[in-house]
């Protein structure tokens, strides 16, 4: 990203840091508003749903259980605000013949990308609790889900910034930024 050089009223050149970061800030704001406005599966009141629950189970099982045995994860009771069961595909009944444990056919990749945000949510939740503010530290709760799924906004913003930089090698900054909005 090229930094725009400007002149103040005395004619002295300076670099406008705001101008250089404006695109990033605007993209982040637009994506954040979108995330909280309609960024849920069928506009349900939580973020992890459908196949996402199985990707999320890698995170929960690895961090809280210290293993990837999904037996207990598939039996977690549905929280009152959830529309579907935690194991709505009934993988608890599909046993891997090599491990004799329930199967999870989904990959661990999303859980690895979500890991830093989950850890931040855990630390923030602990700190908020120390201040006397009650916070739901259930890993299936809304606090963790919203924090972890916000990673999509962060990763999308990073992707847009990288795309803009790549495009600006061949096109003007204004064209590159406009292309990322299209």
C-alpha positions in Angstrom: 0.0 0.0 0.0 1.5 3.3 -1.1 1.4 6.0 1.6 0.0 9.3 0.3 2.2 12.3 0.8 0.4 15.6 1.6 1.4 19.1 2.4 0.2 21.1 5.4 -0.8 24.8 5.3 2.9 25.8 5.5 3.8 23.7 2.5 5.7 21.1 4.4 5.3 17.5 3.2 4.1 14.9 5.6 2.8 11.3 5.2 -0.9 10.9 6.0 -1.0 7.7 8.1 -4.8 7.9 8.3 -4.9 7.9 4.4 -2.8 4.8 4.3 -4.9 2.9 6.8 -8.3 4.2 5.8 -9.1 1.3 3.4 -8.2 -1.3 6.1 -10.3 0.5 8.7 -13.3 0.8 6.4 -13.1 -2.8 5.3 -12.9 -3.9 8.9 -15.9 -1.8 9.9 -18.0 -3.0 7.0 -17.2 -6.7 7.7 -17.8 -6.3 11.4 -21.2 -4.7 10.9 -22.1 -7.4 8.4 -21.0 -10.1 10.9 -23.1 -8.8 13.7 -26.1 -7.9 11.4 -26.6 -11.1 9.4 -23.5 -13.2 9.7 -25.2 -16.3 11.2 -26.6 -19.5 9.8 -30.2 -18.7 8.9 -30.0 -15.7 11.3 -30.1 -18.0 14.3 -28.8 -16.4 17.6 -25.5 -18.2 17.6 -22.5 -18.7 15.2 -21.5 -22.3 15.1 -24.0 -24.4 13.3 -24.4 -27.3 10.8 -21.0 -28.7 9.7 -19.3 -26.0 11.8 -20.1 -27.9 15.0 -17.9 -30.8 13.9 -15.0 -28.5 13.0 -15.5 -26.7 16.3 -15.5 -30.1 18.2 -11.8 -30.5 17.2 -11.1 -27.3 19.1 -13.2 -28.2 22.2 -12.0 -31.7 22.4 -8.3 -30.9 21.9 -8.2 -28.0 24.4 -10.6 -29.2 27.1 -10.2 -33.0 26.9 -6.7 -33.2 25.6 -7.7 -35.8 23.0 -9.7 -36.2 19.9 -12.2 -38.7 21.3 -15.5 -37.1 20.4 -17.6 -39.5 22.5 -18.4 -36.9 25.2 -18.5 -34.0 22.8 -21.2 -35.6 20.7 -23.3 -36.2 23.9 -23.3 -32.5 25.0 -26.8 -31.4 25.7 -28.3 -28.9 23.3 -28.3 -25.5 25.0 -31.8 -23.9 25.3 -31.1 -21.3 22.6 -29.7 -23.8 20.0 -32.0 -25.0 17.2 -30.3 -28.3 16.6 -28.4 -31.0 18.6 -24.7 -30.8 19.0 -24.4 -34.0 17.0 -27.2 -33.6 14.5 -25.6 -35.9 12.0 -25.4 -38.7 14.6 -21.7 -39.4 14.2 -21.7 -40.7 17.8 -23.2 -43.9 16.2 -20.5 -44.2 13.5 -17.5 -45.9 15.1 -14.0 -45.8 13.6 -12.9 -49.4 13.5 -9.2 -48.6 14.1 -9.8 -46.5 17.3 -13.2 -47.7 18.4 -14.1 -44.0 18.9 -16.9 -42.0 17.2 -15.9 -40.6 13.8 -15.4 -37.0 12.8 -15.1 -36.8 9.0 -14.4 -33.1 9.1 -10.9 -31.6 9.0 -9.0 -30.0 11.8 -8.0 -26.9 9.7 -10.7 -24.5 10.8 -10.1 -25.4 14.4 -6.4 -24.5 14.0 -7.4 -21.1 12.5 -9.9 -20.5 15.3 -7.4 -21.5 18.0 -5.8 -18.0 18.7 -9.3 -16.5 19.0 -10.5 -19.2 21.3 -7.5 -18.7 23.5 -8.1 -14.9 23.5 -11.7 -15.5 24.4 -10.7 -17.8 27.3 -8.2 -15.3 28.7 -10.7 -12.4 28.2 -13.4 -14.4 29.9 -11.2 -15.2 32.9 -10.2 -11.5 33.2 -13.8 -10.4 32.9 -14.9 -12.9 35.6 -12.2 -11.6 37.9 -13.8 -8.2 37.6 -17.0 -9.7 39.0 -18.9 -9.7 35.7 -20.6 -13.0 35.1 -19.5 -14.6 31.8 -20.5 -17.9 30.3 -17.3 -19.9 30.1 -19.1 -22.8 28.4 -17.1 -23.4 25.2 -20.4 -24.1 23.4 -21.8 -20.8 24.7 -22.4 -17.6 22.8 -19.3 -15.8 24.2 -16.9 -18.3 22.8 -18.8 -18.8 19.6 -19.0 -15.1 18.7 -15.4 -14.5 19.5 -14.1 -17.5 17.6 -16.3 -16.9 14.6 -15.1 -13.3 14.5 -11.9 -14.8 13.2 -13.6 -14.9 9.8 -13.8 -11.1 9.8 -10.1 -10.9 10.7 -9.0 -13.4 8.2 -11.2 -11.9 5.5 -9.7 -8.4 6.2 -6.2 -9.8 6.0 -7.1 -11.4 2.7 -8.5 -8.2 1.3 -5.4 -6.3 2.4 -3.1 -8.8 0.8 -5.2 -8.8 -2.4 -5.1 -5.0 -2.5 -1.3 -5.1 -2.2 -1.0 -7.7 -4.9 -3.2 -5.8 -7.2 -1.4 -2.5 -6.6 1.7 -4.0 -8.1 0.0 -4.0 -11.5 -2.7 -1.3 -11.1 -3.1 2.1 -9.4 -4.0 2.1 -5.7 -7.5 3.5 -6.3 -8.2 0.7 -8.9 -6.8 -1.9 -6.6 -9.0 -0.8 -3.7 -12.0 -0.5 -5.9 -11.5 -4.0 -7.1 -11.5 -5.4 -3.6 -14.9 -3.8 -3.0 -16.4 -5.4 -6.1 
